[in-house]
């Protein structure tokens, strides 16, 4: 049993407490502020990479990767004999994600610009370069292209940050910058 039945009480005609109005005003102000921050950070915060995306097939993308590996391999590394590829500056560089690896290992030059093409052979993966702020989704059937110019020398890890199965925690790749 209600104190005032709905037929006798219209909710939008009830007076609003000052504290309620204050909290509504604070929430609305915060929502507008956060909404305006999205385009601001896109332009000035360097949070979102400008990229291109093209339709592809795993087979076609795999052929591009293997052609680059055959042409630019400088050495093999790790127990599984992963190729380390050093493509020339200004070239297209191909990297593929598949259960549970990033292939091949890249060796880039500091201060030189490359077009990095990334695609998945099987599932959706997350491409995150640590400790840098590069992060995007890698989806099968699409080739994502970003322009990168490494500004620091060192060894960088590529981490899959999108759960992709039982071996997800082992999906780590490398980029060397010399």
Secondary structure, DSSP 8 states (H G I E B T S, - for coil): --SS-TTT--GGGS---HHHHHHHHHHHHHHHHHHHHHHHHHHHS--S--EEEEE--HHHHHHHHHHHHHHHEEEEETTTTEEEE---TTSEEEEEEETTEEESEEEE-TT-EEEEEEEESSS-EEEEEETTTEEEEE-BTEEEEEEEE--S-EEEEEE--S--STTGGG-EEEEEE-
